[in-house]
Amino acid sequence: MNISLFPNGVLRYVLILMKFTSLACFVVCLTCFTAVANNSYGQKFLEQQVTLKFKNLKLTEALDKMAADKHVKFAYTDNILKPSFKVNLNVTDKTVKEVLDEVLTPFDLGYKIIDDVIVITDRAEAATFAATTRNASAVKVQGKVVDDANAPLPGVSVKLKGTGIGTVTDVNGNFVLDLPNADGTLVFSFIGFTSKELPVNGQTALGNVQLVPSQSSLNEVVVVGYGTQKRVNVIGAVDQVTSAAIEGKPAVNLTQALQGTSPNLIIQQTSNEPGAYQSINIRGVSTFGNNSPLLVIDGITASDPGALNLLNPNDIESMSVLKDAGSAAIYGSRAANGVILITTKKGKKNAGAVLTYNGQAGVQVPHVGYKPVHAYENAILRNEAVVNAGLTPIYSPAQIRQFQQQGDKEWFLDAILKNAVQQNHNLSLSGGSDKSTYLVSAGVLDQRNNLVGPDYGLRRYNYRMNLSSDFGRLKVTSILAYTRTEIKEHSFGTGTLIVDAGRTPTYYDIQDAQGNYLTNDVLAEFNPLGILEKGGYRKRDNDNIFGNLTAELGITKDLKVKGVFGGSLLSNHLFGRVIQVNFLPKGTYGSDRNTNDENDKNLFINSQFLAQYTKTFNKDHNVDILIGVANESTNSQSNYLRLKFTDPELGTPITGTVIETSSTGTNSHTQESSLNSLFGRASYSYKNKYYGEADFRLDASSKFAPENRDAFFPSLTLGYRLTEESFMQNYRDKVGDVKLRASYGILGNQNVGNYQFLNNYRVSQNDYYSFNNGQVSVIDIQFANPNIRWERASTFNVGADLTFFRNALTVSVDYFNKITRDILLPPVVPGVYGANASDYNAGEVQNRGWELNVNYRVKTGAFNHSFAFNVGDTKNKVLKLEGGDQIRTSDEMQLINKVGLPIGSYVGLVRDGYFQNLDDITNGPKPAGLNVQPGDNRYVDVNKDGIIDENDKFVLGNGFPRLTFGFTYNLAVKGFDLNLFLQGVGKRSMFVRGEQVEPFHVNYSQVIYQHQLDYWTPQNPNARYPRLTASGSQSNENNFRRGSDMYLFDGSYLRVKNIQIGYTIPSSITKKIGMRKVRTYLTGQNVLTFSGMKFIDPESSELNGNAALPQNGGANSARSYPLPIYYGFGIDITL
């Protein structure tokens, strides 16, 4: 299959992008030229004059003063500049060179200049460096990298500082690197170890270079709201997911890649179909409405919760999940459900051009967990069911023998499913000078659909350019990204096609010898295969342009200001056609031959201005103050056109005259909203031991009436690093770190529709009623609620971050308790009200839980191991609900919102075994008016009145996942690597209904599945299911027409979500063909599942992320796209 990076219609968007990027490229090129033309800043620094006066000052502090005054960088190690080195100085208008010679000579120290950095070193090394000319001939440097136990380290990056020259160590830790001369410094870096710089100084054989385990868990830079912090200084509940956690996964979007990477980060899906939406939830359900978190992409908030699916996972540098008020309050009004900060990759300074290619291709195998019994068995059991209902058998012995002799025909569900290809290809170019960086990337994803049909599936094209340039104190960053998504699907509902195909027993033909599509007793009106192959299609073409321009100016060393302007333009187009298909012996699909054309456009603009002051006083007092203002504005427009009776080939009307009003549907609307904000943060730390941070945000939203628009959201966070106490110093040096933290704050939620504080009217030209011999248009009315206001969530969090075994083991644990007040609810109004009513503040919910995060790395001989495990649990409870209980029903399933219960709890009867004999029937409780038989369900009579009714219902459970967990294991040895990722849910109830529980379901189905063979007979009195019976019988009414725990199943599971086995070709081979690194691997996704739920994918959900019934439904009865199991091959190449 040929996949082009420039599909039809994309070229014009690329040309638009080129207009914007040409100027940015010019700026970068100009900056690079300037950097090359200028002399070293370090050399100029030596010629500057200074006036300094101090007495008995540490040498390190003296250098810091010069660095602050003249804006230069010093580099040194603790063993070079010892704390005991103190100096006295009193100079006026002396050059920096003279001052350095004066303060360094007494300690036998010197310096050397590398790029714009003054490196302090011993005098002998400095003299050697000065004597080495930069025009020396090329040299070949070799050595071996080992760990603190002198074991070789394979895969270590070895680079010449300030250039793109580099290599990696082989399986024995050896490296050979060609340098242009004997000058410069080599930089050694490896995950889990402290990077090391080693001057070459004319040497060609460096011997063993030892790396020591790092405290990366403490020094890791974490992205937080409007900035970054070192992990050691983070006192909020923040989880960071790096690119390493998602690289190589065959996830088609970032939402899938996030699953299982952070405790209580819950991903749910009601369908696995390409392009289907997945809901994201952080720390459970705490409101009756929208529980989606706020997304912030490269500093710009996203207006669409589906924005994650537009990003290329290969472009992601890191993702930070902000969970508590301390970390999220600075985002105020939309942070009640948590915040996800996404940072994309950028080029690196002083690095040569790096070209990378990542490619992957494989096959998706659809997995269906339920299977029908053999054709002859189905006929026998169907007869048994109707006889139990007092009816005449349907199939004669001769017909059953015929079914047995001819064998099973192809099952309809197998006929409409096929294996499908999935592939993705990514190309990126990155690098930078000392003043600028750049990254340009392009990617294409092609995921074909497992349903048969003409080229159904998803294609996504991603293009990105991230640039940055330094102009003295001014730093300019620009980001420009374009995504095009193309989804082609059939014209019908997937759930209906799946269920109807599965309901058909295996004694019916799908097509005749001439290829005509056949209907039968089950599929009396249409044939699913015919609809898929000939019944038309829906095609979605979505274009998204994202941009961000940031200018940061350093006013002084401690004060900087930043302006941000960005946003996105999303344009969606849907064109759908229904083509008429005729079936034999009867039935027609799409006789009205609808053609739909929809267009949506959404423009989102975000502007920000921030000022930040950072200062350290007396070395021990660290202050960081941030203040900012922001504006967000959204404008959305949509229009819709529907035509009937269109030409089968062209989709144009064929009425021959003026189109009838009844054959045309149109709709259009425009919406606008705006949010103005003032926000800030003040943080303080003392000796890196005591931490305090206060955040606030003041938001004004156009979604509320003027008197209710403003809302203030504050938070306070405290931290205590116990190991910085003097009595813990020995523990810190030999064991690890201990940090305690707590936060409390108030967050907001404005996830409601626009204009609800105003009366709303909608007039329809196509819907009308007759009145007074005329036609009157239908008007939809929604009455205003001027008192609608923000939801407010009070959140308390307490946690601890611990490290052990010299930081090889890290543990984080959190407990949280959140109470959401003024929850927005749609009121229940009687039908005679004649209008809709706006939401109102009527509920209160408590949500609490805990989280555990564990990471461990260890080396055993040549084997490098790393383990990561996370688990979390959350439980909610309704505290207040005005208007009484709320019950939602879908066939046998009922969900209830009630004070004291979790949101969306299942309710129903509880079975008390079966009626085993006539005595049980005579003396047992029964539904009024029903004559039950032995083998029928018997239910618990709660009020002991002898009648089973609504008063006997129990709370059966909750469908929201609890005890969610993820486990990752990485192994590296001699170039080989293994990555194993497990994910699952420890506690969840699944309410499964329809034909998956009831054989021969309501005459819609004539099939019984293999998992339903455990039904009641006198010989099997303790079966899973009641006796077989037919629809319409009183036994069937008792067993299957009322919700009970018979429909409830254990939805817990453990899944091998992803496994990779890779090999990195030794650098001694790849460098001969001009490549820095080549890695190949085999990968699989969803390859193995352990669960008591065998016939339905336990990961699928009948509920959306709000613990509510989704619009399409179906997953709770296997009426959804099947789980794809992926097997593939990948290759990563770096040039």
N, C-alpha and C positions, 0 to 999 in steps of 0.2 A: 504494500500500500504506500503510495506516494504522499508525503505530508510536506506541505510548503510552509515556510515561515511567513509568507505573505499571501494569505488566502484572498479570495475574491472580496473586494470591498475594503480591504485593509490598507491598500496602497495609499488611498487619499488621506487616511489617518496618519500614516507614516510621514507623508509629505508635510502635514500640519505639525507633527512632532519635530521634523527637521528645522522648521522655521524657529521654533523655540530653542532647540538645542544648538543651533549654529552659533548664536551669541555666547552660550555657555562654553562651548568648545574653544571659541576664540579667547575667552577669559583664561581658561586653563592653559592653553598654549602660550599665551603672553606671559603668564605667571611662571611657567616652566622655563621660558627663555630668559626671563629676568633672573631667575634663581641661578642659571648656569653662568650668566654674564657677570654677576656680582662676585666680588671677592668674599672670602669667608668672613661671616659676621664675627666669628671668634677672633680673627686677626685684627679687625677694626676695634674690637673691644679692648685689646691690649694697649691701644694707642690713646684711649680716652683718659681724661684726667679726673681724679677723685679727691675728695677731702673727707677724711675719716678720722674719728677720734674715739677710742675705747680702751678700757683697761681691764686686764684679767678676764678676757672674754674667750670662750671656747672657739677654737679655730673653725669648727663647723659653722658656728653662729656668725663669725666674721665673714666667711664666704657667703652665707645667706644674705647678709646685709649688702654686700657688693652685687650679688645676683639680683636682689630686689631693686637696687638703685639703678643698675645699668641694663636690666632685662637680659641677662645671659644665663646659660645653664651650666652648672657645675655637676660633675659626676665623680663619685668616689665610693669606696667601700669602707666598712667599719674598721677593717684591719689596717687600712692606710691612715685614716684620720681617727685616732683614738680619742676617747672622751677626755683624757688627761692633757691633751694638747691645748694650751691656752696662750694667748698673745696679748701684747700691749701695742697700741699703735696711735700715732699722732702725726698725720701727714696733711699737707695742704697743696693742692694742685699738682699731685704726682700722678704719673701714668699708672694704669692698672698693672702693667708689666713690672714696674718698679715695686709696687706694693706686694704683688704676689711673690717676687723674689725675696722681699724682706720678711714676709710671714712664713714662707715655706722652708727657706734655707736652714733655719735652726733645727728643723725636724728631719733634715736630709730628704726633703721632698721636692718634687718638681711637677711639671705639668706638660701636657701635650694637647694639641687642638685637633679634634676630629669633627669635621663638618662645623656646626655651630655650638659644639659642646667643649668645654674646658675640662679635661680629664685629669684629676689629681693622681699622681703616681709617685713611686720612689725616684730619687734623682738619677740612678743608673739607668732605669728604664726610659726616663725622659730624655737622657742624653743619647741613648741608642736610637730612640724614635727620631730625634732631631737630625741625627747623622744619616738616616735612611732617606734617600732621594725618592721622589715620587716618579722618577723616570726609570726606575730599575726595571730590569727585564722580567718577563712573566715567570712565575714559579708555580710548582705543584706542591700543595700542602696536604699532608695526610696525618691521620691519627685515629684514635679509638675512643668512643664515648662509653663510660661505665657509670653505674650507680654508686651509692654510698657503700655497697658491699662488693664493689669492683666487678659486678656482673655486667656483661655487655648490654647496651640499650639499642635495640634496632628501631629504625623509623625516626630518629632524632633529626630535627631540622638544623642544618648548618648553613649559615649565610654570612656573606661579607657585608658588614654593616654599611648602610647607606647606598647599597647597590642591589641589583636583582640577581647577583651571582649567588648560587647556593646549591645544596644537594641534601640528601638524607642518608643516614647511616644504614648499612646493610644488616643482615640478620645477625652478624657477629659484632655489631657496633662500630665497624670500620667505615672510614670515609676517605675519599680523595677529592680534592677541590683545586681546580685551576684558577689562579689569581693573576691579575694583570701585572702585579708587582709584589714585592715582599712587605708592603706597607698595609696598614688597615687593621681592623679588629673583626674577629669571627664571633658570631652570636649563635649560641647553642640553645635550642628551646625544645621542650617536650612536655606533653600534658602530664600534670602531676609532679613536675619537677621545677625548681627555680631556674629561670633562664640564666645563662652564664656568658659573659663577654671575655674574650681572650685575645690580646694583641698578638699579631703574627711576629713582629720584630725580626724579620729576616729568617725566621725558622722555617724549615720544610717538614720536619718530623716533630709533631707536637706531643707524641706519646699518648698516655691516657688522660682524657679530659673527664673529670668527675662531676656529675650533677647530683644535687642533693634534693630529697623530697621537699616540695614547696608547701607553703601554707595557703594554697590557692583558694581554699574555702573561705579564708579570711580576707585575702587581697583581691578576690574576684570583684570586678566592677559590675554593679547591678543597676539596671535602668529603673528609675523611680519617676514619680510624677514631676515633669518639667526639669529633669536633671538626672544625675547619676550619683551613686554612692558606693564606697567600698563595702563589701559584704560585712566586714567587721563593724561598720558604723550603722548598718541597717537595723532599726529597732521596730519596724512594722512587720506585718505578716506578708512577706513577699517571696514568691517562688520564681526562680528564673529558669527558663528552658532554653538551652543553647542550641545552635545549629547541629551540634553533634548528636542530639537526641532525635533528629528527624532526617538526617542525611541517609540516603539510600533506601528509605522506606518507600514502598510503592503507593503511598497515600496520594490520592488525586487532588487533595486540597489540604490547606493548613488545619482545618477543623479536625479532619481525620488524624493528622499527624500529632495533634495535641493530646489525643485520648490516652489516658493512663500515665501522663508525664508529671502530673501534680495531684496531690491528694485533694479530694472533693472538687476536682475539675471534671464535671460530668458531661459527657457527650452522648446524646441520644438521637436515634434516627428511626423514622417510621418507614423508610424505604431505602434500599441500596442502589436504586436506579441512578445512572449517570446524571449529574446535575441536581440530584435531590438535596433538599435542605436538611442540615443537622442542627439540632438545638444545642446551645452551650449554656451550662449552668455552673455557677461557682457557689459552693457551700449551700446547696439545697434550695428549697422553695420557701420564700418568705413573703409572698404576696399572691393575690388571686389573679393578677394580670400578668404583665410581661416581666419575666425573670431573667432576661438576657443581660449580660454584662455590657459595659461600655467598652468600645474598641478605640484605641488610639494608635494610628499608624504613622511612624516617623514624626510624632508630635502633633498630628492633625487628627481630631476626633472623626470617627466614621459615622455617617448618617444612616448607614444600612447595616444591620447585624450580619448580613450575608457577605460583608466585605472581605472576610477571611478567605472565602472561597475564590476570590478574584486574585489573590496573591500566589506567586510561584513559591512553593516551599523551598526551592533551591536558592532563593534570594534572601532568605531570612538569616539574620545574624543572631538575634535572641528575642525571647518573649518573656515579659515579666507579668506575673499574675498578682495583682494587688487585691488582698482579701479582707483586710480589716479597715476600720475607720482611720487609723493612724496613717496608713499608706494611701488610702483612696479619697480622704476628705477634700483634698485639694481639687478634686474633680466634682465635688459637691452634688449637684442635683441629679446626676445620672449614675452615681457611684454606689447606690444601695445594693446593687447586684454584683458588685465587684468591677474591676477594671483589668483589661488585658492590653499591655503596651507592646507593640510590635516594632522592632528596629531592623531595618534592612542592612545588607552588607554594604561596605564602602571600601574604597581603596586605602592603601597604607602609605604613609609618608616614607620617603627615601627608599622606595622599592621599585625595582625595574618592572617592566610589563610582565604580567602573569596571565597566561591564557589557559583557561580550564574548560574541559568538556565533560559533562556527566550524561550518560545515556543509559536507558533501561528499556527492556522489551520483555513481554511475557504474555501469558494466556490467563484469562479469567474463566474458571469453571463454575457454573451455577450449582449451588447446593440446595437440594430440596430434601427436607428431613422426613417427610411423610410419603408413603407409597401405598397404592391401592392393593387389595388382595387380588389373586388371580381371577380371571373372568368367571370361570365356573363356580369358584367359591363365592364370589359376589352374588351370583344368581341364587345359590343355595341360601345364603344369609338373608337376602332380600325376601325370599319366600318365608323364612322363619319370622321375619319382622311383621309381615302382613298377616300371617296366620296368628301370631300373638295378638294382633289387633282385631281378630275375628273376621278377617277377610280371606278371599280366595287366593291361593298361590298365583303368582304372576308367570313363573316359568315352569314349563312342563319338564318331566325327566328327559325327554328327547332333546329339548333345547339345551339343557344343562350338559348332556353328553356331547352335543355339538360344540358348545363352548370349550369343553375340556379337550376335545379332539383337535380343534383348530388352533388352540393355544391363544395366548394373549395378543391382541392387536396393539399397535403403538398407542400409548397413553397420550391424550391430548396435551397434557402439560409438558411431557417430554418433547412433543412435536413443535411446540412454540419456543423452546429454549435451545440455545446452542453455546458452545465455547466462543469466547470473544477475545480479540487482541487488545492489549493495553500497552502503550509505549509513551515515553517522554524523553526529550532531548533538550539539553541546556548548554549554552555557551556563554562564557563571561570573559571579559578583559579588564584587568585592574592594575593599578600601580600608583605611583606618585613621586613627586620631588620633595624637597624640604619645605615647599610652600603650598603645594596643592596635591590633591588626590583625585582619582577618577575610578569609576566602575561602570562598565556598560555590559548589559546582559540581555540575552534573548532566550526564550524557552517555548517549547510546544508540547502540549499533552494531548494524546489521542486515546480516548477510552471508548471502545465500541460496546454496544448494548448486547446483553445476553438474550434479548428477545429477537426472534427472526424478523426480517423485514429489510427494506431498502436503505441501508447505510444509516441505521439508527445509532446514536451515540453522542458523545461530548468531545469537542475540540476546544482547547484553550490556548491562546497565544499571548505571551507576556514579553514586553520590552521595557527596559529600565535603564536610566542613566542617573547616577549619583555622583555629584561633583562637589569639590570644596576647594577654596583658595584663600590664602592668607595674604593680606595687604597690610603689613605692619601689625597694628592693633586691631585691624578689622578682619574678621573672618566671614566669608560668604559661603553658604552651602545651598545647593540647588538639587532638587529631586524631581525627576519627571518619569512617570510610568504610564504605560498604556496596556490595557488588557482587552482582548476580544474573546468572547465566549460564544460558541456555536453549539446549540443543542437541537438535535433532530429526534423526534419521537413519534409514535403512532398517534392516531386521531381519537383514540378511545381512552377509557380509564384502565390503567394497568391492573389495579386491584380486581376489577371485574373480570378482565381477561384471565388473570391467574386463577381466580376462584372457579370460574366456569369451566376452564380447561381441567382443573383438578377434580371437579365434581363428576366427571364423565367416566364410567367404567370402561374396561378395556375390551369390550366386545362391539364397539362401534367403529366404523371406518371414518377417517378424516376427509379423504378425497376419493373420488371414483377414478376409474381407469383413464378417463379423459381429463383429469385434473380439476374437475368441478369440486367446490367446497360443499360438504354435506352437513345437514342438520340432522337431529335425532330426537328421541324422546326427552332427553335432558336439555340439549341445546336446540330448542324448538325454533328460535328466531334467527340466530346467527352462529357463525363458526369463527372462533378466535383466530385461527390460522389465516382465514380469508381476510379478516379485518387488518391483521398485521401486514400481510403481503400486498393487499390491494385497496385497503379502505381509506387511504389518505395519510396525512401527516400533520404535525405541528413543528414549526421551526422557529427557534428563538435565536436572534442575533443581538448580542449585548456588547456594547462598547463602553469602556470606562477609562477616563483620563484623570490621572492623579498628579498634582503638582505641589511643590513646597519650596518656598524661597525664604532663607533665613540669613539675617545679617547680625553678627555679634560684634560689639565694639567694646574693647577694654578701655574704660575711662582712666582707671588707675590699676595698680596691681591687684587691688582688692575689690574693685567695683567694675561691673560690666553690665551692659544693657543689650537687649536682644529684641529684634522685631521678626515676627513670623507671619507670612502670608501664604495660605495654601487652600486646597480644597479639591473637589472632584466633580466631574461631569459624567453622569451615568445616563446612557441612552439605551433603552431596551425596545426591541421590536419583536413581535410575535405574528407570524403568518401561519394560519392553519386552514386545511382543506379537508372536507369529508367527501370521499368519492364513493359512489353507490356500488355495492357489491350484492349480487343476487346469488342465493344459495339453493341447493336442491335437497329434498323435494320441495321445500318452501322456505320462506324467510328472505328478508332484504335488510341490508344495513345502509344507512345514510341516504334514504330516499329524498330527503330535503336538500342534500348536497350543499351544506353550509360552507361558507368561506368567511373566516375571521381575520381581521387585520387590526392589531393593537400597537400603539406606540406610547412609551413612557419616557419622560426626561426628568432628571433630578439634578439640580445644580446646588452644590453645597460649598459655602465659602467660610473659612475660618481665619480670623486675623487676631494676632496676639502681640502684646508688648510687655516685656519683662525686664526687671532690674534685679541684680543679685549682688549682694555684698558678702564677701567671705574674708575672714580675718582671724589670725591666731595671735592672742595676746599672751605675752610672757611664756610662750611655748606650750603652756598647759591649757589655755582657754580657747576653744575653737567655736567661732560664731559663724553661722550661715543664715542670711536673711534674704528671702525672695518675695517680691511683690509683683503682681501682674494684672493686666486687664485683657479681656478677650471678648470677641463677638462671633457668634455663629448665626448664619442665615441659610435657610433652606427654601428652595422654590421647586415644586414638582408639578408637572403637567402630564396629562394623559388623555388619549382619545381612543375610541373603540368603534369599529364598524363591522357589522355582520350582514352578509347577504345570503339569501336562500336561493335554491334552484339554479345553481351556477353551472356553467359548462364543464363537463367532466374532465376536459383536457386543460382548459385555460383558467378555470375558476372565475369566469366573468358571467354576469347575468344573461339568461337566455329567454326571458319572458317575451321578448320581441316587441314589447311596448314599454310604457313607463313602469318602473319598478313599483310593485304594490307596497304600501306602507307596512303591511303585515310581514313582508319578506325582508325587511331591513331593520337593523337595530343600530343605534348610534349612542355614544355616551362620551362625555368629555368633562374634565374638571381641572382646576388649578388650586394648589394649596401653598401657603407660605407660613413660615414660622421663624422665630428669632430668639436668641438667647444672649443676654449681656451678662458679663461676669467680672467680678473683682475677687482675686484670690491671693493667698500668701502663705509663706511658711517661715518659721523662725526656729532654728535648731541650735543647740548648744551642747558641747561636750567638754568634760574636764578630765585631762590626762588620759583620754581614751578609756575612761573608767565609768563615768556617770554621763548619761545621755538624756536629753530632753528635747522634745519637738512639739510645736504647736502649729496646726494647719487650719486654714479657714477658706471658705468660698461663699461669696454672696452672689446669688443668681437671680435674674429676672427673666421670666419666660412668657412669651406671647400666648402660650397655651392656656393661661389663666386670666381671669378678669383683672383689671388694673389694680384693684385693692388687694389682690391675693398673689400678685406676680413675684414679689420679692421673697426670698427665703435665705436664711443664714445657716451654714453647715460647718461647725467647728469640730476639732479633735485635739486630743492631747496624748502624747506617747512618751513613755519613760523607759530607759534601759539602764542596766547595771552589768558591767563586765567584771565579774567577780575575780577573775584570774589576774586582773591588774592590781589587786591588793598585794602588799608586800609579803604577807604570809602565804600567798598562793603562787609566788614566783617559781618555786621549785616544781610545783605541779604543772605550771604553764610551760616551763622549759622541757620537762620530761614527758608530759602526758598530752596536754592540749588546752582548750579554751572553754570557758563557761560564761555565757551571757544570758541574762534574764531580761524580759521585756513585757510591757503591758500597754494597752491603749484603750481609749474610750472616745467615742465621737458620735456625731449625728450625720447621717447621709440621706440623700433625697432620691426621689423617683418621680419623673414626669412623663412616664411612658403611657400617655393617653392621647386620644385623637385631638386634632385641632378644633377650635371654635366651639367647644362644648359649653362655654359660658354665654354663647349666643344661640338664638333660635335658628334652626337650620331647615331649609326647604329643598326638596328635589322634585322637579317636574319631569315627567316622562311623556314623550310624544307617542310612544308605541304601546304603552299600557293605559287603558282607559275603561270606563264603565258607561253604560247607557243611562241617560237621564233626560227626561222631558223631550223625548224624540231626538236627542242629540248625543254626542260623545263628549265626555268630560275627561280630561287628562288626570291621571293619578298623581297625587302629590304626597310625597313622604315628608313627614314632619318630625323633627327632633326638638323637643322643648329645652330651653336653656337651663343651666344650673350655674348661676353667677357665683355661688359659694364654693365651687370646686377648688381644691387647693392641693398642695404637694403631699405626697406620701413622705413620711419621715421615719428613718430606721436608726434606732439607738443601738450601737454596737460596742460590745466589750470583748477584748481579746487579751489573753495572757499566754506567753510562750517562753521557750528556752532554746538556745542554740548551744550545742555541746560538741566538742571534738576530743578524740582520744587517739592514742598510739601515734603521737607526733603528727596529729591532724590527718592521719590515714582514714580514720572513721569519723564521720560527721553525723550528728543526730539533731533534728529539729522537731519540737513538739508544740502543738498549739491547742488551746481550748477557746471556744468562742460562744457568745450568747447575744443574739440579736432580736430586738422587738421592733416590729414595723407597725406604725400607727397611721391612722387616717388612710387606710387602704382604699383605693378606688374600686368601686363595684358598679356594674350595670344594674339598675333596679329592676325588679320583677313587676310588670304592670299587666292588668287584665286586658283581654282583647278588645273590650269595649272602649278602652282608653283612646284608641284611634291614632296613636302616635308613638314614637320612640321617646325614651327619656335619657338624658345625659347621665354619665357616671356620677356617683356621689361618694364622699368619704364615709365609709361605713364599717371598716373592719380593722382587726388587730391580730397579728400573728407573731408567735415566738418561734425562733429557729436557733437551735444550738447544736454543737457537735465538737469533734476533735480531729486532729490530724497528726500524722507521724511521717517524717521523712528521714531515711537512712541512706548514707552513701559510704562505701568502703572500697579501698583499693589495696592490693597486696601483690608482692612479687615473690614467686617461688621458682628459683632457678632462672631458666630462660622464659618462664611463663609470667605474663603480666595480666592480672585479674582486676576487674572492677565490678562492683555490685551497686545497684540502686534500687531501693524499695520505698514505696509510699503507700499509705493507706489512710482513709479518712471515713468518718461517719457523720451524718447529720440527721436531725429529726425536728420536724416542725409541729406546731400545735396552734389551732385557732383559739384566740383569747376573747375575741369579740366579733359579733356578726349581727349587724342590724338587719331587721327584716326576717329573722328566723333562718332555719336550715335551708340550704340550697341542694337540690338533688338533680343530677343530670343522668339521663338514661340513654343507653344504646343497646337495643334488644334486651338480652338478659342481664347486661351489665349496668349497675348503678353506682354512681359516684356521689358522695355526700360531702358538703362542707358544713361542719357543725362545731360549735364551741366545745373544746376539750379533745377534738380529734385532729389528726393530720389533714392537710388540704387534700381533697380528692381521694378520700378513703373508700374502699369497696364496701358495699353493704349487701347482704343477702341472707338466705336461709343456711342453716348448718345441718348437714345430713347426719342421721343417727342410724346408719346402716341401711338395710333393705327390709321390706316386708317379706319375711321368709315363708309365712304360711297364713291360713285363714284366721287363726287366732290373733296373729299380729295385726291383721287388717281390722278385725272386729274391735280390738281394744286400743289400737294406736291412733294418734292424731292424724287427721287428713285434711287436705284442702276441701272447703265446702263444695258439695255437689259433684265431687269426683269419685268414681268407683275404681279404686286401685287394685292391682293384682300382685301376687308374689313376684319378687324381683324388681318391684318399683322402689323408688327412693322413699325413705322414711326421714322426716325432719324433726328437729328438736322443737318442742312446744314450749316456748318461753313462759307464757302466762298460764299454762296448764288449763286452757279452756277447751281442749280437744280439737280445735280448728287451726289449721296452718294458714296464716295470712300475713299482712304487712307488719303486724305487731310482734311477729316472731323473728324478725331479722336481726342479724348480728353485724358488727363491724368485722370484716373478713381480713383486712390487710390494706396495704398501700403499694401502688405500682411504681413509686419513685425509687431508684436504686439507692441502696445503703451499703456501707462497708465496701466502697469502691477502692481498687488497688491496682498498682502497676509494679512490675519487677523487670529490671534490665540487668543482663549479665554480659560483660565483654571480656574476651580473651584474646591476647596477642602473643604469638610465639614464632620467631624465625620467618617473618614475612606473612604468616597466615593469621587470620583473625576470624573470630566468631562473635556474632551479636545475637542475643536471644532476648526477645521482649514478650513478656506475659502481661495480660490485663484481664480484669474480671470484676465481678460484683459478688459480694458475700451474702447479701440479703435483699431479696426482692420478690414480691408476689406478682404473678402474671395471671390476668383474667382472660382465659382463652374461650372463645365462643364459636358458634356456628358449626359447620360440618367437621371441624377438628375435634369436637366433643360429641356431637350427635350424629350417629350413622344415618344415612339416608335423610339428610337434613331438610325438613319442611317441604318435601316433594321437589325442592330445587335440585336435590342431589339424589343420585341412585348408586352411590358408592359408599363402601366402608373401607377405612384404612387399616393397615396392619396393626397400628398401635391401639386400635379400638377392639381388638379381638378378646381382650380381657373384660368380657361382659358377664353379667349374672346368668347363671343357670343353676338348677338344683345341685349340680356337681361342683359349681364354682360360686359358693354363697358370699364370698368376701371379695368380689371382683372390684375393679376400678370403676366400671361403668354399669348402669342398670341394664335390665334385659332389653333385647331388641324389640322394637315396636314401630308402628307406622304413624306418620303424621296424621293428625285428626283424632287419634284415639285418646281416651281419657288418661291412659297410662303415659302417653307421650306428653300430654298437657301437664301432668304431675312432674315428670322427670326433666323435661327440657324447656318448658315455657315459663319457668320461674328461675331467677338467679339464685345460685347456691354455691357453696364451697366446692361442688363437683367441678365447677369451671376454673377453680383456682389451682395454680401450679407453682412450684418452686422455680423462680427464674434466676437463681444464683448460678454462676458459671466461672470457669477459668479457661482462658483462650490463649493459645500460642499466636499472638497477634502478628508477630513478625520474626523471622529468622533469617540471618545472613551468614554466609560462609565466604570469605574473601581471601585474596592473595595479592600482595604487593610485590611486583617484580623488582629485584635488586637494582639499586641505582647504578651499579657498575655496568649493567646491561642497558638500562634506559638512557643513560647519558650519551651512549654511543650513537643513539638515533635521535639525539636532540630533545629528549623528554626528561623532565624533572621527576615525574612520578607517574606510575601506571598501576592501577588497582582494578582487578576484575572480581566479580562476586556472583554468587547465586542467591536468590532471595525468594521468600514465600510469605504470604500474608493470609491470615485466618486459616492456617493449615491444620489446626487441631483444636477441638473444643471438648472440655470436660463439664458435663452438666446433667442433672436429672431430667431436664427438658430436652427431649431428643427430636421431636417432630417439628418444632418451631425454633428459629434462631433466638436464643435467650437474650441476645444483645438488642434485638428489635424491640420497639415499644409501642404499645397501644395508646400511649399518652405523649403529648409534646413536652417541651421543657418547662411548661407552666403547670404540669400535673393536670392537664385538661385534655379532653378528647380533641384530636386534631381534625381538621376539616376533611381530609381524605381517609383517615382511619385505616382499618384493615389489617394492621400488623398483628393484632391480637387474635386473628383467625387465619393467619398465613395468607391473607389477601394482599400481599405486597411482593415486590420484586425480591427474588431470592438472594441469599448471601453469596457473593462471588469469592471463590478461593483462588488466590493468585500464585502463579509460579513463574519466575522470571530470571533474567540474566542482566547484569549491569557492568559498566566499565567507567572508570574515572581517569582522566588524563590531564596532567598539568605540564605545560610547556614553559 
